[in-house]
């Protein structure tokens, strides 16, 4: 490309320049990318692959559904590429929001449940578009047998032409492979463009300035392979093919040398993509000495802006983006805290705004253990992208959600049938089984599920844990009433079940400016209303030893206990515990009031620190469960975090002492 640019800069007409090789398919993708970067009209004489164009991608998106079946991710891709097609044209703008983001929707049953659940209020314009979406889903679910009708319905223009051509080229069941092999004209005129072509095409239409690529052994001339259907011992190759490929390559090479009027540049690679040394082509034997072109040499004519800046370090160093990147890299390598580590100006309006919002136990934990992540999530709105692909197993967070959903539904059923406190083990098991079955249907409609066998085992484990959680008795609360997923602080109720208080009432942590809201996993209130138990379920392994704050990881028990006391009154005695149903371990929190006073001090210090501009890393930054670790330097937990943590801990002061607490 530098060579072509230099000729153009010297006044050579583009129609007199050609770049060729024996097998251009090996280079097509590279030249396609370089053409866009260089802004040179490089004509692909042999055509470009249809899937490199938008119309080709539209046809490929439809082929993916036809061959592999309908799923949410495939439908989203198709809708983005052909939103004006007939099946989608009646759907309102933003209609994809009605699809649950976590659900793969990879089976007809999942789509049926979704369509039955949708109501007019779920659509952006408030109208009922379920019939139109159902018609589109049913049409796409036909499969390869209806490929022709599906293409006519969903595609138009060039995309439909490509689809018809692919159906003529092979069976509908392999239309995706047919699309991969199809080529089309790139829309450029050969008579006014630099040409990229095969050697055979160049031999038939000579140009004045030619550069030949790939003159390596076994690449040019290419080797002769035995015919797959008729081997040599049946019919010799020279009889079966009078002009084998290696002889054709030699003939094309000699023709090009003989017909090029001005200049022929012969080029070969020293190494392949894996770094292995490559040999010279036998065609170069009589061509004299070679000139080694260094990859990092300063080009006389750069082929693009990127190439020019990359070859001129001093010029690139003055670019504002390069200056910023260089200063960031240097700051990351220092042990001191710098603006590139999260230092911002004090009392920044955005930071004050996110500190003033209603917090949850998880957001306060993030504030205490990773202020930088707190800023990214609540100020920038960063979130880990959720994959709709079906997982092999549920992750720990998914298992926890599953168990909590089963517990909530089972507990509400037991309370409606006479109360959990008087329920027998058989009634508990029956309620849990019914809840698990109902939750499984909801889960399969809204979220990704593992393969069937693993999913059944996961449901069995969830049933066992839910049964243990509800069967565990606490005799200290006689005649108690139990509540699940109890909202407080303005959180929206998850069901229409009775609540022990007004969920819209604000809850403020004393001596701080933090309002908190959330859902209490389980709340038991004694029959006389004088005692209450706050229970937080944990589906993982129990912690070793007695824990209070666990370095700031366990805030729920204390915060939820305070919320219950604030909403029920000071005359109610509150106790709080962490319950691990996997092993039936109940960890009681001793002296909740004292722990709350301790947390209050840490929260005040965290507010002051972040408001003062210290949005820095903490002990959870870059860890195994940090879903925003991608925004940190590479291998941050082993290098960057260890380098910066001492200075960050010194800056945090009192907050850093929380990380060492039990």
Residue pairs with C-beta under 8 A, 6 or more apart in sequence:
1 34
1 38
1 40
1 303
1 304
1 307
2 299
2 300
2 301
2 302
2 303
2 307
3 211
3 265
4 17
4 19
4 40
4 42
4 194
4 211
4 303
5 38
5 40
5 301
5 302
5 303
6 300
6 301
7 17
7 209
8 14
8 17
8 40
8 194
9 301
12 208
12 209
14 41
14 192
14 193
14 194
15 190
15 191
15 192
15 193
15 207
16 207
16 208
16 209
16 262
17 194
17 195
17 207
17 208
17 209
17 210
18 194
18 195
18 196
18 197
18 202
18 207
18 209
18 210
18 211
19 31
19 42
19 194
19 195
19 196
19 197
19 210
19 211
19 213
20 195
20 196
20 197
20 198
20 199
20 201
20 202
20 210
20 211
20 212
20 213
20 256
21 27
21 198
21 199
21 212
21 213
21 214
21 220
22 198
22 199
22 214
22 219
22 220
22 221
22 222
22 249
22 252
23 198
23 214
23 219
23 222
24 46
24 196
24 197
24 198
26 214
27 196
27 213
27 214
28 44
28 48
28 49
31 42
31 44
31 196
32 44
32 48
32 52
34 42
34 303
34 304
35 42
37 303
37 304
37 306
37 307
38 303
38 304
38 307
39 304
40 194
40 303
41 188
41 192
41 193
41 194
42 188
42 193
42 194
42 195
42 196
43 186
43 188
43 189
43 190
43 193
43 194
43 195
43 196
44 186
44 188
44 196
44 197
45 190
45 195
45 196
45 197
45 198
45 201
46 183
46 197
46 198
46 201
47 183
47 184
47 185
47 186
48 183
48 184
48 185
48 186
49 56
49 180
49 182
49 183
50 56
50 59
50 162
50 179
50 182
50 183
50 184
51 57
51 60
51 179
51 180
51 182
53 184
54 81
55 157
55 158
55 159
55 162
56 159
56 162
56 179
56 182
56 184
57 81
58 78
58 81
58 82
58 155
58 159
59 151
59 155
59 159
59 162
59 163
59 166
59 179
60 176
60 179
61 74
61 77
61 78
61 81
61 82
62 78
62 82
62 150
62 151
62 154
62 155
62 163
63 163
63 166
63 175
63 176
63 179
64 74
64 77
64 176
65 71
65 74
65 75
65 78
65 140
66 140
66 143
66 144
66 147
66 150
66 172
66 175
67 144
67 173
67 174
67 175
67 176
68 74
69 106
69 141
69 143
70 105
70 106
70 111
70 137
70 140
70 141
71 104
71 105
71 106
71 388
72 99
72 103
72 104
72 105
72 106
72 388
73 104
73 388
73 389
75 99
75 105
75 137
75 140
76 96
76 99
78 140
78 154
79 88
79 96
82 88
82 154
82 155
82 156
82 159
84 156
85 153
85 154
85 155
85 156
86 153
86 154
87 132
87 135
87 136
87 139
87 153
87 154
88 136
90 129
90 132
91 129
91 132
91 133
92 123
92 124
92 125
92 127
92 129
93 124
94 124
95 123
95 124
95 129
95 133
97 124
98 118
98 122
98 123
98 133
99 105
99 114
100 114
100 445
100 446
100 447
101 386
101 388
102 386
102 388
102 446
102 447
102 448
103 110
103 114
103 388
103 444
103 445
103 446
103 447
103 448
104 110
104 388
104 389
104 390
104 448
104 449
105 111
105 114
105 388
106 390
108 141
109 444
110 444
110 445
111 137
111 141
113 441
113 444
113 445
114 445
115 130
115 133
115 134
115 137
117 445
118 130
118 133
119 128
120 126
120 127
120 128
123 129
139 146
139 149
139 150
139 153
139 154
140 150
140 154
142 149
142 150
144 171
144 172
144 173
144 175
145 172
147 167
147 172
147 175
148 167
148 172
151 160
151 163
151 164
151 167
152 160
155 163
162 179
162 182
162 184
163 175
165 182
166 175
166 178
166 179
166 182
167 175
167 178
169 178
169 181
169 182
170 177
170 178
195 202
195 207
199 212
199 220
199 249
199 252
199 253
199 256
200 248
200 252
202 210
202 252
202 256
203 251
203 252
203 255
203 256
203 259
206 256
206 259
206 260
206 261
207 260
208 260
208 261
208 262
208 263
209 260
209 262
209 263
210 256
210 260
210 263
210 264
210 265
211 264
211 265
211 267
212 220
212 253
212 256
212 264
212 265
212 266
212 267
213 267
213 268
214 220
214 267
214 268
214 269
215 266
215 267
215 268
215 280
215 281
215 283
215 284
216 268
216 269
216 278
216 279
216 280
216 281
217 278
217 279
217 280
217 281
217 282
218 279
219 278
219 281
220 249
220 253
220 281
220 283
221 245
221 246
221 247
221 249
221 250
221 253
221 281
221 282
221 283
222 245
222 246
222 249
223 245
223 246
224 237
224 244
224 245
224 246
226 232
226 237
227 235
227 237
227 240
227 241
230 240
237 244
238 244
243 251
250 283
253 283
256 264
257 264
266 284
266 287
268 278
268 280
268 281
268 284
269 278
270 277
270 278
270 292
271 277
271 278
272 278
284 290
297 311
298 311
298 312
299 307
299 308
299 311
302 308
302 311
308 315
309 315
309 316
309 319
310 316
316 322
317 323
317 326
327 340
328 340
331 338
331 339
331 340
331 341
332 340
332 341
332 633
332 640
333 643
334 643
335 643
335 644
335 646
335 647
336 647
337 343
337 614
337 616
337 644
337 647
337 648
337 651
341 372
341 616
341 617
341 644
341 648
342 371
342 372
342 375
342 614
342 615
342 616
342 617
343 613
343 614
343 615
343 616
344 351
344 613
344 615
345 613
346 611
346 612
346 613
347 611
347 612
348 613
350 379
351 375
351 379
351 610
351 611
351 613
351 615
352 611
353 379
354 374
354 375
354 378
354 379
355 513
355 607
355 610
355 611
356 513
357 378
358 489
358 490
358 506
358 515
358 516
358 517
359 367
359 514
359 515
359 516
359 517
360 516
360 517
360 518
361 516
361 518
361 555
361 556
361 559
361 560
363 374
363 377
363 378
364 514
364 516
364 555
364 559
364 603
365 552
365 553
365 555
366 373
366 374
366 377
366 620
367 374
367 603
367 606
367 610
368 552
368 555
368 602
368 603
368 606
368 618
368 655
368 658
369 551
369 552
369 553
369 618
369 619
369 620
369 659
370 617
370 618
370 619
370 620
370 621
370 626
371 606
371 609
371 610
371 614
371 615
371 616
371 617
371 618
371 652
372 615
372 616
372 617
372 618
372 621
373 618
373 620
373 621
373 626
373 628
374 610
374 615
375 610
375 615
376 382
376 628
376 631
377 383
377 628
382 628
382 631
384 627
384 628
387 448
388 448
389 448
390 448
390 449
390 450
390 451
391 398
391 448
391 449
391 450
392 450
392 451
392 454
393 450
393 454
393 458
394 402
394 450
394 458
396 539
396 540
398 447
399 458
399 461
399 462
399 539
400 537
400 538
400 539
400 540
402 439
402 443
402 458
402 459
402 462
403 462
403 465
403 466
403 469
403 537
403 539
403 581
404 485
404 521
404 537
405 435
405 439
405 442
405 443
406 432
406 435
406 436
406 439
406 462
406 463
406 466
407 435
407 466
407 469
407 470
407 484
407 521
407 522
407 537
408 435
408 484
408 485
408 494
408 495
409 434
409 435
409 438
409 439
410 428
410 431
410 432
410 434
410 435
410 466
410 470
411 420
411 431
411 470
411 482
411 483
411 484
411 522
412 484
412 495
412 497
413 431
413 434
413 435
414 420
414 423
414 427
414 428
414 431
414 470
414 482
415 481
415 482
415 483
415 497
417 423
417 427
417 431
419 481
419 482
420 428
420 470
420 482
421 477
421 478
421 479
421 480
421 481
421 482
423 431
425 471
428 467
428 470
428 471
429 467
431 470
432 463
432 466
432 467
432 470
433 463
435 466
436 459
436 462
436 463
436 466
440 459
443 449
449 455
450 458
465 539
465 581
465 582
466 581
468 581
468 582
468 584
469 537
469 579
469 581
472 579
472 581
472 584
472 586
474 524
474 533
474 586
476 531
476 533
476 575
477 524
477 525
477 526
477 527
477 531
477 532
477 533
478 526
478 527
479 526
479 527
479 528
480 524
480 525
480 526
480 527
480 533
481 500
481 524
481 525
481 527
482 522
482 523
482 524
483 497
483 498
483 499
483 500
483 520
483 522
483 523
483 524
483 525
484 497
484 521
484 522
484 523
485 494
485 495
485 519
485 520
485 521
486 499
486 500
486 503
486 519
486 520
486 522
486 523
487 493
487 494
487 499
487 503
487 517
487 518
487 519
488 501
488 503
488 505
488 507
488 517
488 518
488 519
488 520
488 563
488 564
488 567
489 503
489 505
489 506
489 507
489 515
489 516
489 517
489 518
489 563
490 503
490 504
490 505
490 506
490 515
490 517
491 503
491 517
491 518
491 519
492 503
493 499
493 503
494 519
500 523
500 525
500 567
500 568
501 567
501 568
502 567
505 567
506 515
507 515
507 516
507 517
507 562
507 563
507 566
507 567
508 514
508 515
508 516
509 515
509 516
509 559
509 562
509 596
509 599
509 600
509 603
510 562
510 596
510 600
511 600
511 604
512 600
512 603
512 604
512 607
513 607
514 603
514 607
516 559
516 563
518 556
518 559
518 560
518 563
520 534
520 536
520 560
520 563
520 564
521 535
521 536
521 537
522 534
522 535
522 536
522 537
523 532
523 533
523 534
523 535
523 564
524 532
524 533
524 535
525 531
525 532
525 568
525 572
526 532
529 568
529 572
530 571
530 572
530 573
531 572
531 573
531 574
531 575
532 564
532 568
532 572
532 573
532 574
532 575
533 574
533 575
533 576
533 577
534 557
534 560
534 561
534 564
534 574
534 575
534 576
534 577
535 576
535 577
535 578
535 579
536 556
536 557
536 560
536 576
536 577
536 578
536 579
537 579
537 580
537 581
538 578
538 579
538 580
539 580
539 581
539 582
540 580
540 582
541 580
541 582
541 583
542 578
542 580
542 582
542 583
542 585
542 587
543 550
543 587
545 662
546 587
546 590
546 662
547 554
547 578
547 587
547 662
548 554
548 589
548 590
548 595
548 598
548 661
548 662
549 555
549 558
549 595
549 598
549 599
549 658
549 661
549 662
550 661
550 662
551 619
551 658
551 659
551 660
551 661
551 662
552 602
552 658
552 659
552 661
554 578
555 599
556 578
557 576
557 577
557 578
557 589
557 592
558 576
558 589
558 592
558 595
558 596
558 599
559 596
559 599
560 576
561 574
561 575
561 576
561 589
561 592
561 596
562 592
562 596
564 572
564 574
565 572
565 574
568 574
574 592
575 588
575 589
575 592
576 588
576 589
576 592
577 586
577 587
577 588
577 589
578 586
578 587
578 589
579 585
579 586
579 587
580 586
580 587
589 595
601 654
602 654
602 655
602 657
602 658
605 652
605 653
605 654
605 655
606 655
609 651
609 652
609 653
609 655
614 648
614 651
614 652
616 644
616 648
616 651
616 652
617 632
617 641
617 644
617 645
617 648
618 648
618 652
618 659
619 645
619 659
620 626
621 629
621 632
621 636
621 641
622 629
622 632
622 636
622 637
622 640
622 641
623 629
623 637
629 636
629 637
632 640
632 641
633 639
633 640
648 656
649 656
649 659
650 656
